[in-house]
């Protein structure tokens, strides 16, 4: 059974920006790229726990603000040569509203 929650409107997140959604004691970073695609990953780099929501978004990835690890927003996986995964979530946009599957 899916559990979709409403995050907000797509225009609430600026292009190349992020918004943090709290799920209990887990922070989830929801990103919007310059193609209006939306992604969600844990707001914690697998390297040193940097807040990915504060990183630089480019295409379908984000660069951690602490040590420049690049994270694939579609999978949550660190991109080579780095290794690790932060975890990712399914998202959908319906009539301009973002939904996140928990």
N, C-alpha and C positions, 0 to 999 in steps of 0.2 A: 504494500500500500504506500503510495507516494504522499509526502507531506510538503506541499508547496506553500511558501509564505510570500506575501507581497513585500517587496523591498522599497518601491517607490517608482517615480516616473523616470524614464531614461534621461530626460533633460535635467534631472536632479544631479546627475553625475556629468561633469564637464568632459568633453572629448579628451582622451589621454589622462583621465583622472580616475579616482576611486572613492568609494564610500565604504565604511566599516559597519557591518551588521553583527550584533552580539547574539550568540546562541548559547545561553548558559554562561560558562566561563571560557568559551571559544569565540575568538574574533574572526569573522569572515570578511575578506576584502572583495568587494564587487567592483570590477573594472569596466570601463568603456573605452574602446580604442577609437582611432580616427575614422573607422569604417562603420561606427555605431554598433559594433559587435560587443556583446557583454559576456564577461567571464567571472567566475568566483573561485577563490582558493583560500586556504587558511592564511590569515594575515601574519604569517611567521615563516621566515626563511629557514630552510632546513639546516643551514650552516651555523649561524650564530643568533638565530631568533629575531633578526631585523624585521621591522614592520614593512611588509611588501606594499601596503597601501601608501607608503611614503616614497616609493620607488618611481622610476621613470618607465612609463608604458610606451612600447613600440611594437606595432603590428599585433602579434598574438603572444607577446611576452612582456615581462616586467623585470627591471634590474633592481636588485636589492640595494637600498641606500647605504648599507654598512660596508660591504666588501665586493660589490659589483657582480654578485652571482646573478645569472640570467635564468629566470624561471618561465617555463612554457605555461601559459595561462590555460591552455586546453587540457593539460594533464596534471599540472602541479609539479612536474619533474624539473629538476635542475638540468640545464643544457650544458653539454660537454665543454671543457673537460671535467666540470664539477659533477658530483653525484649526490642524489638525495631527492626527497619528494615532500612537499608540504600538504598534499591532498587537494582535491578540487571538488566542485559541486556543479550540478546541472543547473542551468539558468534558461529562462525563456522570456521573451518580450511579447506581450499581447496588447495591442492597441496602445502602445507607448508605455505600458506598465511592466516593470521587471518583477519576475517571480523566481524564487530560489528554492530548490528542492533540498530538504534536510533529511 
